[in-house]
Each structure stands twice: as structure tokens, then as C-alpha cells.
């Protein structure tokens, strides 16, 4: 399981800061950010407000925020996983997020 780290690196901190604006509008959402390695960051957004929204529109919703990141930060994002709570147990990508095949350096949640 991923370890929790109380001091995200500068790039992860930038992502967490940016996603706070999503969290302000979607208060029940849970946002998890994982630093997989020195060039890979993974993001999961679990939000009941995504119910009924197709997968492409979900991705677009999150990426509209992430586009504001500097290119060198955004280029490290290898996974954006927007799910509803009811989809958590059905999603293979979610399972891999929780039980990663590779070692996760650190993980943070909003």
C-alpha cells in the first residue's frame, strides 16, 4: 500500500493546490494524488457529482483545471481517474490505484 507523506514535492503540491478549486465546488469529492516515481503522478477523483456524466466529459472536467499547470508538471501526470463512489469496486484502474503493481513513493488526499 502507498505510504502517506506529509510533505509533497513542489509538483505534487502544485497539483493539490489547483485541485482545491474542484474540492470547493464538489465538497463531497475525494481527491487522491500519488507520486509513482520521479516522472509519474497519478490522480483519482471520487465524486458522486460525476454520476451520469460520460467518461470523456469527466476527463475534460478535470483536465480543464490541470491545463493551468506548467507543462513540466502536467507532463508528469500519467493517470487521471474520475469515478463515482459506486464505480470504485468495478474499476480495474481503481484497484491498481489502491494496490499498485509498482512501488508508490508517496500519496496524498484532499
N, C-alpha and C positions, 0 to 999 in steps of 0.2 A: 504494500500500500504506500501511497505517496506520503512523504513526510511534510509536515507543516513548517513553514519558515516565517518568522515574524518580520523579516527584513527583505522584501522583494528587491530584486535588482532594478536598475533605473528603467529598463524597458518594460518589465512587468508592472512596475509602479505606474508608468505612463498609461498602460492599458487599463489597469484598475481605476485610475483617476478618470479616464474617459468613460468607462462603463458605469461610473457613478450616476451619470446623467440618465442612463437607461433605468437604473435602480430607483431613481427618484420618481419616475413616471410609473414604473411597474414594481411597486413596493413589495409584492409577494415573490418576486423573482429571486432565484438563487443564481449567482454567477460564480463559477469556479475557473481559475486560471492556473495552469500548470506549466512550469518550466521543465520541458522534457530533457533538453540538453542545451549547450551554449548557442545553438542556432534554431531552436524549435520551441514555440509556445503554443499551448492548446487552450481553447476557451469553450466552456459549456455554459449555456444559459437555459435554466429550467424555469418556465413561466407559464402559468395557466392561461394567460392572455394570448398565448400562441395557438390555443385550441381553435381549429377551423381555418387557420392560416396555412396556405400551402408552403412546402419546403423552400421553394425559390424565394418567395416573399419574406419568409423568416430570415434566410441568409441575407437578403438585401437590407432588411431592417437593421441587423447587427452591423453589416459591413458599411452602411451609411455613416455609422459612428466611427468605425475603425479606420475609414478613409482619412480621417483627420490626423491620424498618427504620421510621424515622419516615416519615409519609405524604409529606412533601415530598421525600424521597429516593426512596421506592418509586414515586412518581408519574412519575419521570423514566425508569423502565425501560420501554423500548418494545419490547424483544425478549428473550425467554428461549428459548434454543435448546439443548435437551438431546439429544445424539446419541451413538451408539456410534461407535467408530473406523471400522467398516465402512460406516457411513452417510455419512461425510464427502464422498465423491465423488459420491454420488447426490442430495444435498440442495441444491436451488437456494438456499435460505436460507443454507446454509453458504457457498456460492460467493459470495453477496452480502456475507456477513460478511468473507470474505477479500479480496474485490475490490469494495469498496463503491462504489455509484454516486455518493454524496455524499462529501465530504471528511470524514475522521475526524480529530478533534482530537488524540486520543491513545489508546493501547492498552496494557493490562497483562495479564499472565498469572500464574497460580499453578501 
